[in-house]
């Protein structure tokens, strides 16, 4: 068996077993979950930066929600924070590149 020791999506063990494989898993403690979720965030970001595949953005969004939840912030609260920041500082739609300040 190959070792991973990483956070995976909830249905991954079921999918592995449906394909005739075996998986050994455990449920993370709160502290381990925070650590592994942040590691997964880094992994998904690296995958997107390498591939530029929009599906990787979906994975990033999913793990961002999970990291936020592990920090006690719901999806709705995170969206409220995002919207508030956009209102105060703007978004990225105008493609402004700051050269000097």
C-alpha positions as CSV (number, residue, x, y, z in Angstrom):
1,X,0.0,0.0,0.0
2,X,1.2,3.5,-0.8
3,X,1.3,6.0,2.1
4,X,-0.3,9.4,1.8
5,X,-1.0,10.9,5.3
6,X,-3.0,13.8,3.8
7,X,-6.5,15.2,3.9
8,X,-8.7,13.8,1.2
9,X,-12.3,14.5,0.1
10,X,-14.9,12.6,2.0
11,X,-15.8,10.0,-0.6
12,X,-12.2,9.1,-1.6
13,X,-12.1,5.9,0.6
14,X,-15.4,4.8,-0.8
15,X,-14.2,5.4,-4.4
16,X,-10.9,3.5,-3.7
17,X,-12.9,0.5,-2.3
18,X,-15.4,0.5,-5.2
19,X,-12.5,0.1,-7.5
20,X,-11.3,-3.0,-5.5
21,X,-8.6,-1.2,-3.5
22,X,-8.1,-0.8,0.2
23,X,-7.7,2.3,2.3
24,X,-6.6,2.9,5.8
25,X,-8.0,6.1,7.3
26,X,-8.6,7.9,10.6
27,X,-10.6,10.9,11.6
28,X,-8.3,13.9,12.3
29,X,-8.4,15.8,15.6
30,X,-9.3,19.5,15.4
31,X,-5.6,20.5,15.5
32,X,-4.5,17.8,12.9
33,X,-7.4,18.8,10.7
34,X,-6.3,22.5,10.7
35,X,-2.8,21.5,9.8
36,X,-3.7,19.0,7.1
37,X,-6.3,21.4,5.6
38,X,-3.6,24.1,5.3
39,X,-1.2,21.6,3.7
40,X,-4.0,20.6,1.2
41,X,-4.5,24.3,0.4
42,X,-0.9,24.6,-0.5
43,X,-1.1,21.4,-2.6
44,X,-4.1,22.6,-4.5
45,X,-2.6,26.0,-5.1
46,X,0.6,24.4,-6.5
47,X,-1.5,22.2,-8.8
48,X,-3.4,25.2,-10.1
49,X,-0.2,27.2,-10.6
50,X,1.3,24.4,-12.6
51,X,-1.8,23.5,-14.7
52,X,-3.9,26.7,-14.8
53,X,-6.8,24.3,-15.0
54,X,-10.1,25.9,-13.8
55,X,-11.0,22.6,-12.1
56,X,-8.1,23.2,-9.7
57,X,-9.8,26.5,-8.8
58,X,-12.9,24.5,-7.8
59,X,-10.6,22.4,-5.6
60,X,-9.0,25.5,-4.1
61,X,-12.4,27.0,-3.3
62,X,-13.5,23.8,-1.6
63,X,-10.4,23.6,0.6
64,X,-10.6,27.3,1.3
65,X,-14.1,26.7,2.7
66,X,-12.8,23.8,4.8
67,X,-9.9,25.9,6.2
68,X,-12.3,28.7,7.0
69,X,-14.6,26.2,8.8
70,X,-11.6,24.8,10.8
71,X,-11.0,28.4,12.0
72,X,-14.6,28.8,13.0
73,X,-15.7,30.9,9.9
74,X,-18.6,29.7,7.8
75,X,-18.9,30.0,4.1
76,X,-21.4,32.8,4.5
77,X,-19.2,34.7,7.0
78,X,-16.3,34.3,4.6
79,X,-18.4,35.6,1.7
80,X,-19.4,38.6,3.9
81,X,-15.7,39.3,4.6
82,X,-14.9,39.1,0.9
83,X,-17.8,41.4,-0.1
84,X,-16.9,43.9,2.7
85,X,-13.3,44.0,1.5
86,X,-14.4,44.4,-2.1
87,X,-16.6,47.3,-1.1
88,X,-13.8,49.0,0.9
89,X,-10.8,48.3,-1.4
90,X,-12.3,47.1,-4.7
91,X,-11.9,43.8,-6.5
92,X,-9.5,42.9,-9.3
93,X,-11.7,43.5,-12.3
94,X,-10.0,46.6,-13.5
95,X,-6.7,44.8,-14.0
96,X,-4.7,47.6,-12.3
97,X,-1.0,47.0,-12.0
98,X,0.6,49.2,-9.3
99,X,4.1,50.1,-10.6
100,X,5.2,52.5,-7.9
101,X,3.8,54.2,-4.8
